[in-house]
Amino acid sequence: MRYCGIDLHSNNAMVAVIDDQDRVLYCKRLTNDLQLIRAALAPHMNELLGVVVEATFNWYWLVDGLIAAGFAVHLANTAAIRQYEGLKYAGDERDAVFLAHIFRLGLLPEGYIYPPAERSLRDLARKRLQLVQQRTLHILSIESLLARQINVRMNGERIQRLDDGAIHAFGLLLHVERAMMANMAVLRTLRCEIVALETILHHEVRLRPEFVMLKTTPGIGDVLAATIMLETGAISRFASVGQFSSYCRCVDSRRILPMTTLW
């Protein structure tokens, strides 16, 4: 059998194929071109047990493309591989070979490959969250500006209702007022886009049983229910309640030494 590891970067990928004796059969840096990478793996396909792709920021196109071509693809959870870093040598070539090696040993910590159709909706929910965070940033900027310039305290809800006339009535210096107007212009755009995304998300998820079930929990409304559902994906991918709780960062991380080391 053969095993493949791909160390993926922004514009290139180091592709390595090893056999069950850890002999390197192929190792080459390729540009990020799906057809090129598929062609490199084609001679090994019949014996290839799986292809391990590093879970970098840009893995979607490669993983989806290889799966569509019939390869068995595994996503490496790079954060969890740190426990094996004592075995790892520096360099992209060794990184790719190492991914194939731990896959062969059955030690690969895998990430979840979210189905592409559902993934796009989840990413839309993440985009909404990003815009909400940016909206908060502009609200805080305006709050600070008013407190600093004219000693006025105003909460976020009131700030979002301000119009040009109300801003002009503050009597701010010309350039200060222009800075605040810039914040407000961005704030209004963000508000419109957030509402538009929330409308799409609600339309897509409102009839799903998971969404309906989540909303029966006190304190969980439309947005939070959609977020939990989309970030969770298929609940069956968690073998236990404990694993799901850990995924949600609801469980403390503790390192407990074995009893034998305490004596």
Beta strands, then each sheet from edge to edge (+ up, - down):
strand 1: 2-8
strand 2: 12-19
strand 3: 24-31
strand 4: 48-54
strand 5: 73-76
strand 6: 110-111
sheet 1: 3+ 2- 1+ 4+ 5+ 6-
end
